């Protein structure tokens, strides 16, 4: 009869006492399973790693490392927990924050035998894969051994540098301390995550000497910087002087060019003015002509001579003068008289001739036929101008030895005609 041939009737009792006993045992077993099954599940908390330990025998499983989570290891087992995060050890007299292993300040000596007081913080982390070996060698007292090894390592590292290296080669000192920390913790199944040297103290006598030395060095560096600044300022002044010299040269060259351009423009303008005047004189010479009759009765058109042209220019300049005065004398008259060019132009342009416009200082003489001057002199004055001219017995004198025939001065019109003849072309009329 095989196992597959067994039937339920063969296993389950049929007698009432046996059936009752079997039901009670089954109920008790079910209750035990419900009660003890949760006790077999054990949780390993966050930021923890651990090893399993038998509560009955005390045996620890050193081969398997557990990370945070829930594990079904049985109610007869438990976890030995270790931190999975960074832990800090601080060597200082100051009170650290919560969770930091606080120790006294680290004492050591430098390469010259001077005592140092170092404030150092160290962060380390356990290696999960080597947790079994750590427990086998140090049990749960691993941090005390870490502190002892770190003190010894840092003391040895202090002998490898001098005090001045702490502020002159600080990075070298930090690298030396970090290397010593890693060398001390690596055999202890932990990693050195970081080392901070945040405080250094010396004995008072050494601190005083070091302070004095640093002050002298700082003064020396300050003086060197002053010298460099003075040299830089001197170089800058030289550069500025060079630039100013170049500016002066460039400005001088520019002014010279400006002067040359201006003078050239003035010369060209003068040349063009002379050319224009020459062309104008040529036009005047061709336009102004007078007729002469010879003994045979032949009429000839004559152009102005050079002297006549000069005389024409002279009187035209006198006519164009606005404020200038000029002097003339008559034949037989020793005292000169003055003519205002602006007043002469006003008379020629028809100044007012009403009552009071002109007054005679003496009665007008009768006209005479002879052109010879008479000693009798009459002066005419206008309100608009100073003395205009001197009348000599029916003749108005233009220049020294020049006599121009005029009409009688019986009114403003006669004065205007006489002055017009005098100013425009007295000598030309005489010569013609």
HELIX and SHEET records of a PDB file:
HELIX    1   1 UNK A    3  UNK A    5  5                                   3    
HELIX    2   2 UNK A    8  UNK A   11  1                                   4    
HELIX    3   3 UNK A   16  UNK A   36  1                                  21    
HELIX    4   4 UNK A   38  UNK A   40  5                                   3    
HELIX    5   5 UNK A  128  UNK A  130  5                                   3    
HELIX    6   6 UNK A  131  UNK A  138  1                                   8    
HELIX    7   7 UNK A  142  UNK A  158  1                                  17    
HELIX    8   8 UNK A  165  UNK A  168  1                                   4    
HELIX    9   9 UNK A  170  UNK A  186  1                                  17    
HELIX   10  10 UNK A  204  UNK A  287  1                                  84    
HELIX   11  11 UNK A  306  UNK A  320  1                                  15    
HELIX   12  12 UNK A  341  UNK A  348  1                                   8    
HELIX   13  13 UNK A  412  UNK A  431  1                                  20    
SHEET    1   A 3 UNK A  66  UNK A  72  0                                        
SHEET    2   A 3 UNK A  41  UNK A  54 -1                                        
SHEET    3   A 3 UNK A  77  UNK A  83 -1                                        
SHEET    1   B 4 UNK A 101  UNK A 103  0                                        
SHEET    2   B 4 UNK A  87  UNK A  91  1                                        
SHEET    3   B 4 UNK A 115  UNK A 126 -1                                        
SHEET    4   B 4 UNK A 106  UNK A 109 -1                                        
SHEET    1   C 4 UNK A 101  UNK A 103  0                                        
SHEET    2   C 4 UNK A  87  UNK A  91  1                                        
SHEET    3   C 4 UNK A 115  UNK A 126 -1                                        
SHEET    4   C 4 UNK A 190  UNK A 202 -1                                        
SHEET    1   D 2 UNK A 289  UNK A 293  0                                        
SHEET    2   D 2 UNK A 299  UNK A 303 -1                                        
SHEET    1   E 2 UNK A 325  UNK A 328  0                                        
SHEET    2   E 2 UNK A 337  UNK A 340 -1                                        
SHEET    1   F 5 UNK A 358  UNK A 360  0                                        
SHEET    2   F 5 UNK A 377  UNK A 382 -1                                        
SHEET    3   F 5 UNK A 385  UNK A 392 -1                                        
SHEET    4   F 5 UNK A 395  UNK A 397 -1                                        
SHEET    5   F 5 UNK A 403  UNK A 405 -1                                        
END                                                                             
